[in-house]
Amino acid sequence: MKLDIPLADTQLADPLSMAAARLALDTALQHAGNHGWRVSVAVLDSGGHLLAFGRSAGAPLHTIDLAQDKALTAVSFGLPTADVGKRLRDAPDHVRQCLILRPRLVPMGGALPLYLGDRLVGAIGVSGASEEQDCECAASGYDAITQNVHR
């Protein structure tokens, strides 16, 4: 079933619509809730600005910043954060040491960049469950946008 929610918002300079951000957020939180996972979910635009945020009741407080920082990592590299972590592990020591000291860099699974065609429009980040479970929640939010949104 397709929903009549535009992914792009032509009224804004950034094309990720608030409706699409909310859809991703709500879907990721519902996925976590269905499994009993307590997480925080953040959806950012392509500039790294927070568009939507939600937190399961009882999710640890540190997950608030981690979800946002995971999403920031994904949008800044245009890669899933799990891939950023893999690339960082394979990087020369001096590069790895320099990047790992960067504030807000979270090179572990749980966030995905959001693309409209080949254009990076934002990212979704999840924190609070295991790394694999965070990835599942982020993927469910991503899938909600790509499969259920009218373009």
Secondary structure, 3 states (H helix, E strand, C coil): CCECCCCECCCCCCCECHHHHHHHHHHHHHHHHHHCCCCEEEEEECCCCEEEEEECCCCCCHHHHHHHHHHHHHHHHCCCHHHHHHHHHHCCHHHHHHHHCCCCCCCCCCEEEEEECCEEEEEEEEECCCHHHHHHHHHHHHHHHHHHECC
